[in-house]
């Protein structure tokens, strides 16, 4: 999955450091990231390759002792241009794809948390932790992470797949955790709301950070509790349907770094229990 970057190591501990010429620079424009393709691989710019003001650079994390910094509004230059984020996260080398996804998560938080929600004053970076602090009333804002579930609903040798409006990609049911819910309760509620079915034997599979939309995803397999017709929530889904393992055309070529693709593939090869 996108976070599986071994043998590279990811370190997100807060550090109060300044960039060097060798530091990697992440910059975003909407859902595009400053990058370059060379020989079908992505390149992340180092500070020495760009003409930019590093005085406002924000330390994000390190990979293999290489620090990554966020710099806002870097112009395209030196063959580095803004490319769509999602294809970048699927590109090689994988540790750069993960860096772009995680860097975007923090970029999105910084750009959306400029002022205090209590008193309206401008927030400033904490000097001791990854946080933004209001100097007037003391409010502390930490990076936002939205918990959500990915749901593989099975029935004998079938799995329930769905499609979102206007998209052709096969997906699993999914939804955000509501206040006061356990993850398992979210699974049962989302399945009932989206397709009108009841579930049993809810089993946790694996989790995944998904910085592209500020989520942390928890994957669950569950079983159909009793037969019944699919009652589709057309506000959420374009279609939902049962498909047998034999009819499911899904191989390693469909793995795209997402928890969804891994869970569908695990069902296909009957290796998920």
N, C-alpha and C positions, 0 to 999 in steps of 0.2 A: 504494500500500500504506500501511499504518498510519504508517510513518515518513516518507512523502512529504508534507511539510507546507509546501513552498514556496508563497509567497515568504517564509514564516516561517523563522527559523534557530534551530537547537538547539545549545546549548553546554553540554556536560557536564563542563567543566573544574572541578576542585575550587577552591572559594573559601571563605575563612573570613570570612563576613559575617553580619550580623544582619538580621532582617526589618524592613521598614518598613511603615507602614500600607497601602501600595500593593502589597506583595508578595502573591503567590498562595499559598494554603494548601491542601495536600493532606492529607486524613485518610481512613483506611480502617477498616472494620469487617468482618473476614473478607474476602470478595471483593465488598464493597460500598464505594462511594466517596462522600464528602460532596459533593453537587452540587445543582444546581437546573436545571429546564427552563423556558426562557422562549421562547415563540414557536417551539417545535420545535427549539430549540438548547440546548446545555448551557452552564451558567455555572459557572465555578470561583470559589470565594469568595476575596476579598482579605482581608487581616488586619483591615482597618478595619471589615469587615462582621460580624465574629465577636467574641464575648466569650470570650477564651481566654488562657491563660498562654503567652507566647512565649519564656519563658526556656529551654525545652527544644527549641525549633524547630531542625530540621536542614536545612541548605541542600542541595538536591538538584541543580538545574540551572537554566538560564535559557533562555527562548524570547523572541527579539527584545528582549534586555536586561531582560526581566521575570523576576525571580528567583522560583523555586518552592521552598517549604519544606514539610517533613514535620512534622506535629504529631500526636502520638498521642492517641487517645481524646477527640476533640472532640465534644461533644454536638450533636445536631440543634438548629438555631436559625435565626431570621431567614429562614425559607422554604428553608433548606438542609437536605436530608435525605440519608440514605444510599440510594443506588441501585445496582442490580446493575452490576458492572464491565463485562462484555462489551458490553452495549448502549451504554454510554457511549463505548467506544472506537470504535464505528461511527457515532457521532453527529457533527453539525456544531456548531461549527467543528472541523475535523480536528486542528488543533494542540492543542486541549484533549483530544481523545481520545488522542492520542499521549502527552500529559503524564500523563494518568491511568494509562495502561499502563506507562509507564516509572517513574512514581512508585510504582506498586504493586510493581514489581520490587525497588526499593530498600527499600520498607516491609517486604516479606516477608523480605528479608535481615536488616534490623535486628532484627525481632522474633524471628528464629530464631537469631541470633548474639549472645546476651546474655552467654555465659560461655565461657571458654577451654576448648577441647577437650583441651588437654594437662594443665593443672593445675587447672582448675575455677574460677579466679578470674573476677570480673566484668571484661568488656572495656570499654575506654573509647575514645572517638573519637580518631583521629589528628589532630594539629594541622597536618599538612603534606600529607595526601593522603586520598583516599576509602578509608578503611580503619578497622578496629577493632584495637586493640592491647591485649595483656595486660600490665599493669604489673608482674606478678610474674615471668613467664618470658620475655617478649618476643615471643611469638607474634603475627604480624600476619595478620589475616583481611581478604581483599578480597571485594568483591561476587561472588557465585557466578553463573556463566553456564553453562548446560548446552548443549553443542552437539548439534544434531539435524539430520536430513535429511528433506526432503520429496521424494517420488519419483513422477515421472510416467512410468510404464511404458507404452510404446507398441508396437503391432504393426500395421504397414501403416497403415490409416486408423482404427485402434481405440486406445482408451486404457483402462487398467485403473482402475476406480473401486471404492471400498469404502465400507462403513458400519460404524460402531462399534456394539456392543450397546446397544440402547435408544435409538438415535438414527436419524433419517431423513436427515440431511444427507449428501450425496455428498462423499467425501474422497479424497485420495490416500494411498498407503502412506507411512508415516513411522516414524522410530525414532531412538533416542539413540545417539550415538557411544560405543563401548566403548574402554577403555584399550588403547592399542597399535594402534588402527585408523586408517587414512586415511578420509576422508569417502567416497571411492569404494568402499572395502571395506565400509563401513557400508551403502551402497546395495545392493550385491550380497547381503550377509548378510540384511538386513531383508526384501528381496523373497523370498529363498529360505525364510526362517523363516515369513513370514506367508502366502505363497501357493504355495510349493514350485516356483517358476520361476527359471530362470537368465537373466541379462541380459548385454548387450553394449553397446558404444558409449555408455558413461556420460559425460554432458556436463553440466558445471556451468551453471546458469542465473543465479541471483541469490540474495542472502542477505537476511535480515530479522531485526531484533530482535523478540522476542515476550515482552515483560516480564510478561505475564499469568501465564506459568508459568516465568519465569526462563530462557527459551531464547534462543539465537541459531540461526536456521534457515538451512540451506543447501539450495537447491532444485536438483534434478538431473532431467534427462530421460535416459531410457535405452530400449533396445529389447529385445524378447524375443529370446533367443538361439536357441531352437528350440521348436517347438510342444510342448505338453504340457498335461495337465489341471491345473486349479487345485486345490491341496491346502490348504484353508483352516485356518489356526490359529484355532480357535473361542475360544481364550482371549483373543485380541486383537481379532478381527473378527467381525461378525455375518454379513457377506457380502462377496464381491468378484466383480466381473464385468467382462467386456469390453463396451464400447459404441462404436459407430462414430461418426465425426464427424457424419454426417448425422442420426443418431438422438439425439445429445447435445443436450439442451435447456439451453443455458447462454449467457446474454448478459451485457451490462454490468450488468444489474440484479442479477446474482449476485455481483458483485465486492463484497466486504465488508471490504477492507483487508488480507486475509490473503494470504500467498504461495501457499497452496493454491488459492484462488479465481483468482488471476491466472494460475497455471500451467494450470489447466483451461481458462480462457478463451483463453489463447494457443494451446492445442491446437485448440480449437474454430474459431478464425479462421485456423488453419494459419500461425501466425506465431511459431514457437518455435525454429527451427533456427539 
